[in-house]
Amino acid sequence: MAPVDDRRNVLATCRFIHSADIHLDSPMRGLSDDAPDTARRLRLATREALTHLVDAAIERGVDFLLIAGDLYDGDWRDYQTGVFFVAQMQRLATAGIPVYLIHGNHDAQNHMTRALKLPDNVHVFSAESAETKTVAGLDVALHGMSYAERAVTDNLVPGYPAPKPGCFNIGLLHTALGGRDGHANYAPCTLAELTAKGYDYWALGHVHGAEVLAREPHVVFCGNLQGRSVRETGAKQAFEVVVEEGRVVEMTPIHCDVARWAVTDIDISAAEDFNDVLAVMRQALAAEAAEADGRLLAIRLRLTGQTALHEALLADPERLLAEARTSAAGTGSAEIYVEAVRLACQPTAHAGDRAEREDALGELARLLESAADDDDVQSMVAADIRPLIERLPHDIRADVDDALLAAAIEGDTATLVRGASRYLLARLSQAPGNA
């Protein structure tokens, strides 16, 4: 039997913050050692984002704070991660703000080997079964369950308690809600199951993009608090939620991120030389910086279009990245970190027809092209590459954005050989006398 909808009789009025996926002290991806100050700022960004969240909770005088899983990014390297979190929670305790949190796949009970005593204002929901907590002085009931282990493949919703009559009921759940791109399908359930539960608000975590899936009752992913790589672009946030007489009347994003990740495509079809490429990169960087709201901008540039400069750009990626970073420093409008420059452009017609040349470069081009389809060559390359790929950390192998590395991981030796051949031929073609 479906639960009775008594929301019309709920008079609860409150203000709370829904946050999730803080991933405290998560290692940032895509950082290089040639910009140590910027890299250090990015590595501390999750801490600063949590500080901003606590600042906002205190300044806005919220009644409580919710964290819907993945507070941590996994087991602490040392106790300083926990010390920092406890200090921030103590600030909320001093302000009289309780905190309710669940653990998700990244901070599951069996995944953490270290722990510190939390202040009395912090309640962590059990991993044994879903439980209910009421907020002192408010007609608010919170229902939640932490992950006992990293991979939770069962639907947890049926085990959540029935809504508490006369209260504004909130469910905390770490879930992929049946599957979202880029997110493992943990704690699978359906939107219909959530809306039928009888709760007034579902505070969801796990998916790193903010999304309001339903209203009355509200089902909400707040997204993560701070983007951690070029795969997590745009503004990141928590939600401030205002409830009056048992209904959500306002939801306001609180942007706590201190750095914004972005990917921008730049058409270089009209570029006649390297300086033209730099000019359009500077324009794009200035435009993206204006959208970062004064935050550090971490950006990847993708050069697109058809250009006669393709080989020159392919032959010297180190210079291209260095020039992009120099251009970023020269914008003067904001701090910009160019994470990478990717070539998504194509050579102009006939620019790559080296195999038709009657010289040593043409002979090499024909040899390399045939090698890509040679079973013996592919076997030798695979034998050399496979041991190296197997030693790569799991998180790198699982989250690849480089086409050649992806080909190597997937065992696509033909693509790997062709890609390496293009790079070699481009370098040779730029040598004096080979143009």
C-alpha positions in Angstrom: 0.0 0.0 0.0 1.4 3.4 -0.9 2.0 5.7 2.0 -0.6 8.3 2.8 0.3 11.8 1.5 -0.1 14.1 4.6 2.1 16.9 3.3 -0.9 19.3 3.4 -0.9 18.9 7.2 2.8 19.6 7.7 3.6 23.0 9.1 7.4 22.6 9.3 9.4 25.7 8.4 13.2 25.4 8.0 16.2 26.3 6.0 18.9 23.7 5.2 21.8 23.1 2.8 22.0 19.9 0.7 25.6 19.1 -0.3 27.3 15.9 -1.5 30.4 14.5 -3.1 32.9 16.8 -1.4 35.7 14.3 -2.0 37.9 16.0 0.5 41.6 16.0 -0.4 40.9 14.2 -3.7 44.0 14.3 -5.9 43.4 16.6 -8.8 43.9 15.1 -12.3 45.7 16.8 -15.2 48.2 18.8 -13.1 51.8 19.2 -14.2 54.9 20.2 -12.2 55.7 23.2 -14.4 53.1 25.3 -12.6 53.7 24.4 -8.9 51.8 27.3 -7.3 48.7 26.7 -9.4 48.9 23.0 -8.9 49.1 23.5 -5.1 46.0 25.7 -5.2 44.1 23.1 -7.2 45.1 20.3 -4.8 43.8 22.3 -1.9 40.6 23.3 -3.7 38.4 20.7 -2.1 39.4 21.9 1.4 38.7 25.5 0.4 35.3 24.6 -1.1 34.3 22.9 2.2 35.4 26.0 4.1 33.2 28.1 1.8 30.3 25.7 2.5 30.7 26.0 6.2 31.0 29.8 5.8 27.7 29.9 3.9 25.9 27.7 6.4 26.9 30.1 9.3 26.3 33.3 7.4 22.8 32.1 6.2 21.9 30.7 9.6 20.7 27.4 8.3 19.0 25.0 10.6 21.1 22.0 9.5 23.5 20.8 6.8 23.2 17.5 4.8 26.1 15.6 3.1 24.7 12.9 0.8 27.8 10.7 0.6 31.4 10.8 -0.6 32.6 13.3 2.0 36.0 11.7 1.5 37.7 10.5 -1.6 38.8 7.2 0.0 41.0 6.2 2.8 43.1 9.1 4.2 46.8 9.2 3.4 47.2 10.6 6.9 45.1 12.0 9.7 45.2 15.6 8.4 42.2 15.0 6.2 40.2 14.1 9.2 41.6 16.8 11.4 40.6 19.4 8.8 37.0 18.1 8.6 36.6 17.9 12.4 37.8 21.5 12.6 35.2 22.6 10.1 32.4 20.7 11.9 33.4 22.3 15.2 32.8 25.7 13.6 29.3 24.5 12.8 28.9 23.2 16.3 29.8 26.5 17.8 27.2 28.1 15.5 24.6 25.6 16.7 24.2 23.9 13.3 23.8 20.1 13.2 25.2 18.0 10.4 23.7 14.8 9.0 25.7 12.7 6.6 25.8 9.3 4.9 28.8 7.5 3.5 28.9 6.7 -0.2 31.1 4.4 -2.4 34.3 6.5 -1.9 34.0 6.6 1.9 32.2 3.4 2.5 32.6 1.8 6.0 34.9 -1.0 4.9 37.0 1.4 2.8 38.2 3.6 5.6 40.9 2.4 8.0 41.4 5.7 10.0 38.8 7.6 12.0 38.6 10.5 14.4 35.9 11.3 16.9 33.4 13.8 15.4 31.8 16.7 17.3 28.5 15.9 18.9 26.7 18.0 16.2 27.6 15.5 13.5 25.4 12.4 13.0 26.6 9.7 10.6 23.7 7.4 9.5 24.2 3.7 10.1 25.5 1.3 7.4 23.6 -1.6 9.0 20.1 -0.4 8.0 18.3 2.8 7.2 17.4 4.9 10.2 15.5 8.0 11.1 16.7 11.1 13.0 14.5 14.0 14.0 15.9 17.5 14.1 15.6 19.0 17.6 13.1 21.9 17.7 11.8 21.3 14.1 9.1 19.1 12.6 11.8 17.5 10.3 12.5 13.8 10.0 15.7 12.6 8.2 16.1 9.1 6.8 19.4 7.7 5.6 21.7 4.8 5.3 25.5 4.8 4.7 27.3 2.3 2.4 28.8 -0.6 4.3 31.0 -1.4 1.3 32.2 0.4 -1.8 30.1 -1.4 -4.4 26.4 -1.4 -3.2 24.4 -3.0 -6.0 21.2 -3.5 -4.1 18.2 -1.1 -4.2 18.2 0.5 -0.7 15.0 2.4 -1.1 12.6 -0.4 0.1 14.5 -0.5 3.4 14.0 3.1 4.2 11.5 3.9 7.0 8.0 5.1 6.3 7.6 8.9 6.4 7.1 10.3 9.9 3.6 11.8 10.2 3.4 15.6 10.7 7.0 16.1 9.7 8.8 17.3 6.6 10.5 14.1 5.6 14.0 14.1 3.9 15.7 11.1 2.5 19.5 11.0 2.1 20.6 8.5 -0.6 23.8 7.9 -2.5 22.7 6.5 -5.8 23.1 6.5 -9.6 19.3 6.3 -9.9 19.4 3.5 -12.4 22.5 4.8 -14.2 24.1 8.1 -15.2 26.9 8.6 -17.7 30.3 8.3 -16.0 28.9 7.0 -12.7 28.8 3.4 -11.5 25.2 2.2 -11.0 25.4 1.9 -7.2 22.2 1.6 -5.1 20.1 1.4 -8.2 16.5 2.6 -8.0 13.9 4.5 -10.0 12.5 8.0 -9.8 9.1 6.5 -9.4 10.2 4.6 -6.3 11.5 7.8 -4.7 8.5 9.9 -5.4 6.2 7.1 -4.1 8.0 6.8 -0.8 6.1 9.7 0.7 9.1 11.8 1.5 9.1 15.6 0.8 12.7 15.9 -0.4 15.3 13.4 -1.5 18.8 14.7 -1.0 20.8 12.6 -3.5 24.5 12.2 -4.0 26.9 10.3 -6.3 26.2 12.1 -9.6 28.4 15.1 -10.0 26.1 17.3 -12.1 23.3 19.2 -10.4 19.8 18.2 -11.4 16.3 18.6 -10.1 14.6 15.5 -11.2 11.1 16.1 -9.6 9.3 18.7 -7.6 6.6 18.0 -4.9 8.1 15.8 -3.8 11.6 17.2 -4.7 14.2 14.7 -5.9 17.5 16.5 -6.3 21.2 15.8 -7.2 23.1 18.8 -5.9 26.3 17.7 -7.8 29.8 17.8 -6.3 31.2 20.8 -4.5 34.4 21.3 -6.5 35.3 20.1 -9.9 38.4 17.8 -9.8 39.4 17.4 -13.4 38.5 18.5 -16.9 35.7 15.9 -16.9 33.9 18.0 -14.2 33.4 21.3 -16.0 31.4 24.4 -15.1 30.1 25.8 -11.8 29.8 23.4 -8.8 27.5 23.9 -5.9 25.4 22.9 -3.0 21.7 23.9 -2.6 20.2 26.1 0.0 16.6 24.9 0.5 13.9 26.9 2.2 10.8 25.1 3.5 7.6 26.9 4.6 4.6 25.1 6.0 5.9 21.8 4.8 6.7 22.8 1.2 9.9 23.8 -0.6 9.4 27.4 -1.6 13.0 28.3 -2.6 16.2 26.5 -3.8 19.3 28.6 -4.3 22.6 27.3 -5.6 25.6 28.1 -3.4 28.7 28.1 -5.5 31.5 26.9 -3.2 34.1 26.0 -5.9 37.3 27.9 -6.0 38.4 26.7 -9.4 36.4 26.1 -12.5 37.3 23.5 -15.1 36.4 24.1 -18.8 36.9 22.7 -22.2 36.7 25.0 -25.2 36.9 24.3 -29.0 38.9 26.8 -31.0 38.5 26.9 -34.8 41.9 27.6 -36.4 40.8 27.1 -40.0 41.6 30.8 -40.8 45.0 30.7 -39.1 47.8 31.3 -41.6 50.7 30.9 -39.2 51.6 30.1 -35.6 51.0 33.6 -34.4 47.4 33.5 -35.7 46.8 30.3 -33.7 48.1 32.1 -30.6 45.8 35.1 -31.2 42.7 33.0 -31.4 43.8 31.0 -28.3 44.2 34.3 -26.4 40.7 35.4 -27.4 39.2 32.1 -26.3 41.0 32.2 -22.9 39.9 35.8 -22.2 36.3 34.8 -23.0 36.3 31.7 -20.8 38.0 33.6 -17.9 35.1 36.1 -18.0 32.7 33.2 -17.3 34.7 31.9 -14.3 33.3 34.6 -11.9 36.8 35.5 -10.7 37.8 32.0 -9.8 40.9 30.2 -11.0 40.2 28.8 -14.5 41.6 25.4 -15.3 41.1 24.8 -19.0 41.7 22.4 -21.9 41.9 23.9 -25.4 40.8 21.8 -28.4 42.0 23.1 -31.8 39.5 22.3 -34.5 39.0 22.9 -38.2 41.0 22.1 -41.3 44.4 23.7 -41.5 47.7 23.6 -43.4 49.4 24.1 -39.9 48.3 20.6 -38.7 51.7 19.0 -39.2 53.6 21.9 -37.6 51.3 21.8 -34.5 51.5 18.0 -34.3 55.2 18.0 -34.5 55.8 20.3 -31.5 53.2 19.8 -28.8 55.5 21.0 -26.1 55.8 24.4 -27.7 52.1 24.6 -28.3 51.3 24.0 -24.7 54.0 26.4 -23.5 52.7 29.2 -25.8 49.2 28.6 -24.6 50.3 29.0 -21.0 52.2 32.1 -21.9 49.1 33.5 -23.6 47.0 32.7 -20.5 49.5 34.6 -18.3 49.2 37.6 -20.7 45.4 37.9 -20.5 45.6 39.8 -17.2 41.9 39.2 -16.5 42.1 36.2 -14.2 44.4 33.4 -13.1 44.3 30.7 -15.8 45.8 27.3 -15.9 46.0 25.6 -19.3 45.8 21.9 -18.5 46.4 20.7 -22.0 46.1 21.6 -25.7 44.5 18.8 -27.8 44.6 18.7 -31.6 41.2 17.9 -33.0 42.0 19.7 -36.3 42.5 18.0 -39.7 45.2 18.7 -42.4 44.1 20.5 -45.5 43.5 18.4 -48.6 46.6 16.6 -49.8 48.7 18.0 -46.9 49.2 14.5 -45.6 49.8 12.6 -48.8 53.4 11.7 -47.9 53.0 8.2 -49.2 52.9 9.6 -52.8 56.3 11.3 -52.4 59.2 9.7 -54.2 61.8 10.4 -51.5 62.9 8.8 -48.2 60.0 10.4 -46.3 57.5 8.9 -48.8 59.1 5.5 -48.5 59.0 5.7 -44.7 55.3 6.8 -44.9 54.4 3.7 -47.0 56.4 1.4 -44.7 54.6 2.7 -41.6 51.2 2.5 -43.2 51.8 -1.1 -44.0 53.1 -1.8 -40.5 49.8 -0.7 -39.0 48.1 -3.7 -40.8 51.0 -6.2 -40.3 50.0 -8.9 -37.8 53.7 -9.5 -36.8 54.3 -5.8 -36.1 51.1 -5.6 -34.1 52.1 -8.6 -32.0 55.5 -7.1 -31.2 54.1 -3.8 -30.3 51.4 -5.4 -28.1 54.1 -7.5 -26.3 56.1 -4.4 -25.5 53.1 -2.2 -24.5 51.0 -4.6 -22.5 53.3 -5.0 -19.5 53.5 -1.2 -19.2 49.7 -0.8 -19.4 49.2 -3.4 -16.7 51.3 -1.3 -14.3 49.2 1.8 -14.8 47.1 2.7 -11.7 43.4 1.7 -12.0 42.1 5.2 -11.9 44.2 6.2 -14.9 43.1 3.2 -16.9 39.5 3.8 -16.0 39.4 7.5 -16.9 41.4 8.0 -20.1 41.1 11.1 -22.3 44.0 10.5 -24.6 43.2 8.7 -27.8 46.5 6.8 -28.1 46.6 5.8 -24.5 43.0 4.6 -24.8 44.0 2.5 -27.9 46.9 1.0 -26.0 44.7 0.1 -23.0 42.1 -1.4 -25.3 44.7 -3.4 -27.3 43.9 -1.5 -30.5 47.4 -1.8 -31.8 46.6 -0.7 -35.3 45.3 2.7 -34.1 48.3 3.0 -31.8 50.8 2.4 -34.6 49.0 4.8 -36.9 48.9 7.5 -34.3 52.6 7.1 -33.5 53.4 7.1 -37.2 51.6 10.4 -37.8 53.5 12.0 -35.0 56.9 10.6 -36.2 56.2 11.7 -39.8 55.1 15.2 -38.7 58.3 15.6 -36.7 60.4 14.5 -39.7 58.5 16.6 -42.2 59.3 19.8 -40.1 63.1 19.0 -40.2 65.1 21.3 -42.5 65.0 20.0 -46.1 61.9 17.8 -45.7 59.1 20.3 -46.2 
